């Protein structure tokens, strides 16, 4: 083993003596970075791979001791303590509901009571908040009715905010660790961590019951693990990849925007495999290496995601106000949801059945009609049938009731035994309150003119006879004579005269239609929006119309018995509803912003205003860091283009090790920034500044790398080397200005200082920032 050590030292010595004088400055600084092992990825600078000799393999094979070596990075610990000090300071203040604590607090309360709720994002972050509240003894009885509501003594505010605060604190040392993995100077890694530490937006987002700090924590940690995987070999590579995959699963199980980190991780692993293509190993071995990495990157995150939802559904067995989003069968599987399905509600739909028809795909709404008619002419001068309006209404209402009737029968009370409706039967649907039949004519629909209008027929004694016959097509039937069952049967209603299917178009009617959703008859009968199911169901008992109306008005519309659905049935339906719900996200908010505005910090977000003073919390960034980061993206883009063009023209500007480090930074930081930023340009929903934070942290790290690279360029050339001290001085002054700006705006992050009008005007560095001021009596 002494032979190996002497060889290694001799090789290292030779390498140092071959360096030019201009590179010594860079080498001296690099020696302060921690050593990394050589693996599948590019070796870190100044590393020399030990060459194993035949003699080394014949060393006496004695039993070796098993030991653990613990290394403590004092800088890492110091950065963590600094971050904890800023994030945990007065964590329980303000003792009011702040911004989206309104929503996440409600979810914690519903978890505590086991009541089902629906949200468009995965539940891991909310489960972590619940766990903290559960440990602190939260009883779930606080209402979270509005932003600014004071917390009662029963709410453990500090405990509920603790998980995001600790997550936000860990971002600081993890940023340091990530920069060390990219092989920057240690001082550069410290600089990156300091920029995260003194960033007001991360401070504000970490101090309240919000999810971004948790998501970004798992994002950074997973990228660190992936980088370590690409630099390790054998078992160590597998272990780091498994840990990284686990973290990736947690990342997008908090918010779906975590998938952008997942895509970055896949790219880094793919890049590692690509770099090995030109090596001498066999194609089979290379394919096997790629396949096991791909298997780990798919299977472990998916298992994490499924387990999170398994826990979610197991923790929420009871029905609640949110379950109306789900299908009738899902609601019936909850305790206390749709209880009279098996207790008093008939199963088979028959002649004379009173039913509500629920749209089964995407948006929750029920087939609905009311006494109002379509306007004679629409805004584009097209004419209508002037018949009674038929819509899809998103709320339970007495006008959602319909009566199923065979065309050749006039008596509506259900016979004994009931005349059951089966697949293929022709029926009429009478609106329960107005007693008019569901109808369609060859008239263009009001908002979707490519489809037919659907109405309830009014006889105006004109040449437009009723066309009110519909064929029942049971989509999920097992046999051709299957019965039409409530809850279970998914049906299409096919208009007999035109062959079109009753369809929810997804469009809203104008004010004359009370902004309810349009229902049409569509020729594309296989469309998923043509599927309906019976939810409430009862038999007609009275022949008299007035008596029937009284029955419908007093009918129970929230049945309650439990039906059995497997976990996978619930899981698949929940994923489907979450995707459909995201498309219906509300539009417009006074503090909303556009992605183009984010790099220049055009808008802030008012999180909270004290009811007694002008103390307030805003999500606002450190403007010095923010603008410097935006400039760094432009600088890196320019350098990338310049180096590529000059390399194409056979001009070598960087030695191989520095060039490798530059492209590593590009693949991790530059690409990471754009992957987390660009998708928001294609989202048709209300966006806020906090959506930018996962991208922003990559931009700050890229800024630190640009400073590192500029210092290296200055050290490399003899003419510019004298400017290195001046450059360090400029960076130091700039960092001091960052800290001063952080201190100045921290009053808007902590919300514990009463601000005067003059104070707010001094903080309003941009005219587009909206601060709030109480009016004086």
SVG drawing of the C-alpha trace seen along z (x, -y; Angstrom):
<svg xmlns="http://www.w3.org/2000/svg" viewBox="-104 -61 111 74">
<polyline fill="none" stroke="black" stroke-width="0.4" points="0.0,0.0 3.0,-2.4 3.8,-1.9 0.4,-3.2 0.8,-6.3 4.2,-7.2 2.9,-6.7 -0.1,-8.9 2.0,-11.7 4.5,-11.6 1.8,-11.9 0.2,-14.8 3.5,-16.5 4.2,-16.2 0.8,-17.6 1.3,-20.7 4.7,-21.5 3.3,-21.4 0.7,-24.1 1.3,-27.6 1.8,-30.5 -1.6,-31.9 -3.4,-28.8 -1.7,-28.7 -4.1,-31.3 -7.1,-29.1 -5.4,-25.9 -4.6,-27.4 -8.2,-28.3 -9.5,-25.0 -7.4,-23.1 -9.9,-24.4 -12.7,-22.4 -13.5,-18.9 -12.3,-15.9 -14.7,-13.9 -14.4,-10.4 -14.1,-9.6 -17.1,-8.0 -19.2,-7.8 -19.3,-11.6 -16.5,-14.0 -13.8,-14.0 -13.5,-17.1 -10.5,-19.3 -7.1,-18.3 -8.2,-14.7 -5.9,-11.9 -7.3,-8.4 -5.2,-5.8 -3.9,-3.1 -4.4,0.3 -1.5,2.6 -1.5,6.4 0.6,6.4 -2.2,4.5 -4.7,7.2 -2.5,9.9 -2.3,8.3 -2.9,10.6 -6.7,11.0 -7.1,10.7 -10.4,9.8 -10.7,6.1 -12.3,4.1 -15.7,2.5 -15.8,-1.2 -17.7,-4.4 -16.1,-7.7 -18.0,-10.8 -16.9,-14.1 -18.4,-17.4 -18.4,-20.4 -18.2,-23.3 -19.2,-25.7 -22.3,-23.7 -23.3,-23.7 -22.6,-27.4 -24.8,-28.3 -27.6,-26.1 -27.4,-27.8 -27.6,-31.2 -30.6,-30.2 -32.4,-28.8 -31.8,-32.0 -33.5,-34.1 -36.3,-31.7 -37.3,-30.7 -37.2,-34.2 -40.6,-35.1 -42.1,-32.3 -45.5,-32.5 -45.9,-36.2 -48.1,-37.4 -50.8,-35.4 -53.2,-35.8 -54.1,-33.8 -51.5,-34.8 -52.3,-34.4 -52.6,-30.7 -52.5,-29.6 -56.3,-30.1 -56.3,-27.0 -53.6,-24.8 -54.9,-25.4 -58.3,-24.2 -56.7,-21.1 -54.9,-20.4 -58.2,-20.8 -59.9,-18.4 -57.1,-15.9 -57.5,-16.1 -61.2,-15.3 -60.8,-12.7 -63.1,-14.6 -62.4,-14.2 -61.2,-17.2 -60.1,-17.9 -57.1,-19.9 -55.5,-20.2 -52.0,-19.4 -50.7,-16.2 -51.1,-16.0 -47.6,-15.3 -46.9,-18.9 -50.3,-19.2 -49.7,-15.8 -46.4,-17.2 -48.2,-20.2 -50.8,-18.0 -48.2,-15.8 -46.6,-18.9 -50.1,-20.0 -51.0,-16.5 -47.8,-16.2 -48.5,-19.7 -52.1,-18.6 -54.1,-20.6 -57.8,-19.6 -58.9,-20.9 -61.6,-23.1 -60.3,-26.5 -62.3,-27.6 -59.7,-29.4 -62.6,-31.5 -60.6,-34.4 -57.1,-35.9 -56.4,-38.0 -58.5,-36.0 -56.7,-36.0 -55.6,-32.5 -57.1,-31.3 -55.0,-29.7 -56.0,-26.2 -54.0,-26.6 -50.3,-25.7 -49.2,-28.4 -45.4,-27.9 -45.7,-24.1 -47.7,-24.4 -45.2,-26.9 -42.2,-24.9 -41.9,-22.4 -41.8,-25.1 -39.3,-27.2 -36.9,-24.3 -37.2,-23.4 -36.4,-27.0 -33.5,-27.0 -32.0,-23.8 -32.1,-25.5 -29.1,-27.6 -26.6,-24.8 -27.9,-22.7 -27.2,-25.5 -23.6,-25.5 -23.4,-21.8 -24.7,-21.8 -22.2,-24.5 -19.4,-22.4 -20.6,-19.4 -20.3,-21.6 -16.6,-22.1 -16.7,-25.8 -14.4,-27.6 -15.5,-27.1 -15.9,-30.8 -18.2,-30.8 -20.3,-28.1 -20.5,-30.2 -21.5,-33.2 -24.3,-31.3 -25.5,-30.2 -25.4,-33.8 -27.4,-35.0 -30.1,-32.5 -29.8,-33.4 -30.3,-37.1 -33.1,-36.7 -36.4,-38.2 -38.7,-36.2 -37.3,-32.9 -37.5,-34.3 -41.2,-35.3 -42.1,-32.0 -40.4,-29.9 -42.1,-31.5 -45.7,-30.5 -47.8,-27.4 -46.8,-27.4 -45.4,-24.6 -42.8,-26.1 -39.9,-25.8 -40.6,-22.1 -40.8,-21.5 -37.5,-23.4 -35.8,-21.5 -36.5,-18.2 -35.6,-19.6 -32.1,-20.7 -31.5,-17.6 -32.5,-15.3 -30.2,-17.2 -27.3,-16.8 -27.9,-13.1 -28.1,-12.8 -24.8,-14.6 -23.2,-12.3 -24.6,-9.3 -22.9,-10.4 -19.6,-10.7 -19.7,-7.4 -19.2,-3.9 -20.7,-0.5 -23.0,-0.3 -22.4,-3.9 -23.9,-5.1 -27.0,-2.9 -27.5,-4.2 -27.2,-7.8 -29.6,-7.3 -32.2,-5.6 -32.0,-8.4 -32.3,-11.0 -35.3,-9.1 -37.0,-9.0 -36.4,-12.8 -37.8,-13.4 -40.9,-11.5 -41.4,-13.7 -40.7,-16.8 -43.6,-16.3 -45.8,-14.8 -45.9,-18.2 -46.7,-20.2 -46.8,-19.1 -44.3,-21.8 -41.8,-19.5 -42.0,-17.4 -39.7,-20.0 -36.9,-18.9 -37.7,-15.3 -37.1,-16.2 -33.8,-17.8 -32.7,-14.7 -33.6,-12.5 -31.6,-14.8 -28.5,-14.6 -28.6,-10.8 -29.1,-10.6 -26.1,-12.9 -24.0,-10.6 -25.0,-7.6 -24.4,-9.6 -20.9,-10.5 -20.1,-6.8 -21.1,-5.8 -17.7,-6.4 -16.0,-4.3 -14.8,-0.8 -17.4,1.0 -19.7,3.4 -23.1,2.2 -24.9,4.7 -23.3,3.4 -24.1,-0.2 -27.7,0.7 -28.0,2.5 -26.5,-0.4 -29.1,-2.8 -32.0,-0.4 -31.4,0.0 -31.0,-3.8 -34.2,-4.4 -36.0,-1.7 -35.0,-3.3 -35.9,-6.8 -39.4,-5.6 -40.3,-3.0 -39.2,-4.7 -40.8,-8.1 -44.0,-6.4 -44.1,-4.3 -43.6,-7.4 -46.4,-9.1 -48.8,-6.2 -48.0,-5.7 -48.7,-9.4 -52.2,-9.1 -52.8,-5.8 -52.1,-7.6 -54.3,-10.5 -57.3,-8.4 -56.8,-6.3 -56.7,-9.4 -59.9,-10.9 -62.7,-8.3 -65.6,-10.7 -67.7,-12.6 -67.4,-16.4 -68.2,-19.5 -65.5,-18.8 -66.7,-15.3 -69.3,-16.7 -66.3,-17.1 -66.0,-13.3 -68.3,-10.8 -71.4,-9.5 -69.7,-6.1 -66.7,-7.8 -69.0,-9.8 -70.9,-6.7 -67.6,-5.0 -67.2,-7.7 -68.7,-7.4 -71.8,-9.6 -71.7,-10.3 -74.7,-9.5 -76.3,-7.5 -79.7,-6.7 -78.3,-4.9 -78.9,-1.6 -81.3,-2.8 -84.6,-3.8 -83.2,-4.7 -84.2,-2.3 -81.5,-0.7 -83.2,-0.3 -84.4,-3.2 -88.0,-2.6 -90.8,-4.4 -91.8,-7.1 -88.4,-7.4 -87.4,-10.8 -83.7,-11.2 -80.9,-13.7 -78.4,-13.3 -74.8,-14.1 -72.1,-14.8 -69.5,-12.1 -66.3,-13.6 -64.3,-16.6 -66.4,-19.4 -69.1,-18.5 -72.6,-19.6 -76.1,-18.3 -78.5,-18.4 -80.7,-21.4 -83.6,-23.4 -85.7,-26.4 -88.6,-28.4 -86.4,-30.9 -86.2,-30.5 -83.4,-31.0 -83.3,-34.6 -84.9,-35.0 -81.6,-36.1 -78.0,-35.6 -75.4,-38.3 -74.1,-37.2 -77.7,-37.6 -78.3,-33.8 -81.8,-32.8 -82.7,-30.3 -85.7,-28.0 -86.9,-30.3 -87.5,-27.1 -86.9,-26.5 -83.2,-26.6 -81.4,-23.4 -78.0,-23.8 -75.5,-22.0 -75.6,-23.5 -72.8,-23.1 -75.0,-23.1 -77.7,-20.9 -81.0,-22.4 -84.7,-21.3 -84.5,-22.2 -82.1,-19.3 -84.9,-16.7 -86.1,-14.8 -88.8,-12.2 -88.1,-9.2 -91.1,-8.3 -91.9,-5.7 -93.3,-7.5 -96.5,-5.3 -97.5,-5.7 -99.1,-8.7 -99.5,-7.6 -96.3,-8.6 -96.5,-6.8 -94.3,-3.7 -96.1,-0.4 -95.7,2.7 -93.5,4.4 -91.6,1.4 -91.3,1.1 -87.5,1.2 -85.6,-0.7 -82.9,1.3 -80.1,0.6 -81.4,-0.4 -84.9,-1.5 -86.4,-4.7 -87.5,-7.2 -88.6,-10.7 -87.2,-12.9 -89.7,-15.4 -88.4,-18.3 -89.7,-17.7 -90.8,-21.3 -92.0,-22.5 -93.1,-19.1 -91.6,-19.9 -89.8,-17.2 -86.1,-17.2 -85.8,-18.1 -83.4,-18.8 -83.9,-20.4 -81.8,-21.1 -80.9,-24.5 -77.4,-25.6 -76.5,-25.6 -76.0,-29.1 -72.3,-29.0 -71.2,-25.9 -72.9,-26.4 -71.3,-23.3 -73.7,-21.3 -77.4,-21.2 -79.3,-23.1 -80.9,-21.2 -84.1,-22.6 -87.3,-21.6 -90.1,-21.7 -92.7,-24.4 -95.5,-24.1 -95.8,-27.5 -98.2,-26.1 -95.6,-26.6 -94.1,-24.2 -91.6,-22.8 -92.9,-19.5 -91.4,-18.0 -88.3,-15.8 -88.1,-14.5 -87.2,-10.8 -83.9,-9.6 -82.3,-6.1 -80.5,-4.9 -77.0,-3.6 -75.4,-2.1 -71.6,-2.4 -70.4,0.0 -73.0,2.7 -72.1,6.3 -75.0,7.6 -77.2,6.1 -80.3,6.3 -78.5,4.6 -80.8,2.5 -80.2,-1.3 -79.1,-1.5 -78.5,-4.6 -74.9,-5.4 -73.5,-2.4 -74.6,-2.9 -72.7,-5.3 -75.1,-6.2 -75.3,-8.2 -78.6,-9.6 -78.8,-9.4 -81.3,-11.7 -83.4,-9.5 -84.2,-11.9 -80.6,-13.2 -78.4,-10.4 -76.6,-13.0 -75.6,-12.5 -76.5,-14.7 -73.2,-16.5 -71.8,-19.0 -69.9,-21.4 -67.6,-22.9 -68.6,-26.5 -70.5,-29.0 -73.7,-30.7 -73.9,-34.5 -75.8,-36.4 -79.2,-35.5 -78.3,-31.9 -77.1,-32.9 -73.5,-31.9 -74.4,-28.2 -72.8,-25.7 -74.0,-24.8 -75.6,-21.5 -75.7,-20.4 -76.5,-17.5 -73.3,-16.4 -72.7,-14.1 -69.5,-12.8 -71.3,-10.4 -68.1,-8.8 -66.8,-12.0 -66.1,-11.6 -68.4,-14.6 -71.4,-12.6 -71.4,-10.3 -73.9,-10.8 -75.0,-8.9 -78.0,-8.9 -77.2,-10.2 -80.4,-10.8 -83.3,-8.5 -86.8,-8.0 -90.1,-6.7 -92.9,-8.9 -96.0,-8.3 -98.4,-11.0 -100.3,-11.5 -101.2,-15.1 -98.5,-17.6 -98.7,-19.9 -98.2,-16.9 -95.2,-15.7 -93.7,-19.2 -94.1,-19.1 -92.4,-15.6 -89.4,-17.0 -89.0,-20.1 -88.8,-18.0 -86.7,-15.2 -83.5,-14.2 -80.6,-15.2 -77.7,-14.1 -77.9,-10.3 -75.6,-8.5 -74.6,-4.8 -71.2,-3.3 -70.3,-1.5 -67.0,0.3 -64.3,-1.1 -60.8,0.3 -57.9,-2.0 -56.8,-1.9 -60.3,-3.0 -60.2,-5.9 -56.6,-6.8 -57.3,-6.8 -60.4,-8.9 -58.7,-11.4 -55.8,-11.8 -58.3,-12.4 -60.3,-14.9 -57.1,-16.8 -56.1,-17.2 -59.6,-18.3 -59.9,-20.7 -56.6,-22.4 -58.0,-23.5 -60.9,-25.1 -58.7,-27.2 -60.1,-30.6 -58.9,-33.6 -58.0,-37.0 -56.6,-38.3 -55.4,-41.7 -51.9,-40.5 -51.6,-38.1 -48.7,-38.5 -47.4,-37.2 -44.3,-35.2 -42.7,-38.0 -42.9,-40.2 -41.1,-37.9 -37.5,-38.4 -37.8,-42.1 -39.9,-41.8 -42.7,-44.0 -45.3,-42.8 -45.2,-41.8 -47.9,-40.0 -49.6,-41.3 -49.8,-38.4 -51.2,-40.1 -52.0,-43.5 -52.4,-44.0 -55.9,-45.2 -54.5,-47.6 -51.5,-49.1 -49.6,-49.3 -47.5,-46.2 -47.8,-43.9 -46.2,-40.9 -45.4,-41.0 -43.7,-38.4 -41.1,-40.6 -37.5,-39.8 -34.2,-41.3 -34.0,-43.7 -30.2,-43.7 -29.9,-39.9 -33.0,-39.7 -31.7,-42.0 -28.1,-40.6 -29.6,-37.1 -31.5,-38.2 -28.3,-39.7 -26.4,-36.5 -28.8,-34.5 -28.1,-36.9 -24.3,-36.7 -24.2,-32.9 -26.3,-32.8 -23.8,-35.1 -20.8,-33.1 -22.3,-29.9 -22.8,-31.3 -19.3,-32.8 -17.5,-29.7 -19.5,-27.5 -18.8,-29.8 -15.1,-30.1 -14.7,-26.4 -16.3,-25.8 -13.6,-28.0 -10.8,-26.0 -10.2,-28.6 -9.8,-27.0 -10.7,-29.6 -10.9,-27.2 -8.8,-24.2 -10.7,-20.9 -11.4,-20.9 -12.7,-24.5 -14.8,-23.9 -16.2,-20.8 -17.2,-22.7 -18.8,-25.5 -21.0,-23.0 -21.8,-21.2 -23.1,-24.5 -25.0,-25.0 -26.7,-21.6 -27.6,-21.9 -28.2,-25.6 -28.9,-27.3 -31.1,-24.4 -32.7,-24.0 -33.7,-27.7 -35.4,-27.5 -37.1,-24.1 -38.7,-25.6 -39.6,-28.9 -40.7,-28.4 -43.7,-26.1 -45.6,-28.9 -45.8,-30.7 -48.1,-27.9 -50.5,-27.8 -53.9,-29.3 -54.5,-30.1 -53.9,-32.7 -50.2,-32.9 -48.4,-34.5 -44.8,-35.5 -44.3,-32.5 -44.6,-30.2 -41.2,-31.7 -39.3,-30.7 -38.3,-27.1 -36.7,-28.7 -35.3,-31.7 -33.1,-29.5 -31.4,-28.1 -30.9,-31.6 -29.2,-32.7 -26.9,-29.7 -26.1,-30.5 -25.3,-34.1 -22.8,-32.7 -21.2,-30.5 -20.9,-33.5 -18.9,-35.4 -16.8,-32.2 -16.2,-32.0 -15.3,-35.7 -12.8,-35.3 -11.2,-32.3 -11.0,-34.2 -9.2,-37.1 -6.8,-34.7 -6.1,-32.9 -4.7,-35.8 -1.6,-37.7 -2.9,-41.0 -6.1,-40.8 -4.6,-39.1 -3.9,-42.4 -7.7,-43.2 -8.6,-40.1 -8.3,-42.1 -10.4,-44.9 -12.9,-42.3 -13.1,-40.7 -13.5,-44.2 -16.4,-44.9 -18.1,-41.6 -17.7,-42.3 -19.3,-45.8 -22.1,-44.3 -22.7,-41.6 -22.8,-44.2 -25.4,-46.1 -27.4,-42.8 -27.3,-42.4 -28.4,-46.1 -31.3,-45.6 -32.3,-42.4 -32.3,-44.2 -34.3,-47.1 -37.1,-44.9 -37.1,-42.3 -39.8,-44.3 -42.1,-43.2 -41.1,-39.5 -41.5,-39.4 -44.6,-41.7 -43.7,-42.8 -43.1,-46.5 -45.7,-49.3 -44.8,-51.3 -45.7,-54.9 -46.7,-56.2 -43.2,-57.6 -41.7,-54.1 -43.8,-52.5 -42.9,-55.2 -39.2,-54.6 -39.7,-50.8 -41.6,-51.4 -38.6,-51.1 -40.9,-50.4 -44.1,-52.1 -45.8,-48.8 -45.4,-47.6 -48.6,-47.9 -48.4,-48.4 -51.4,-48.8 -52.0,-51.7 -54.8,-52.1 -56.9,-55.2 -56.8,-57.6 -60.0,-58.5"/>
</svg>
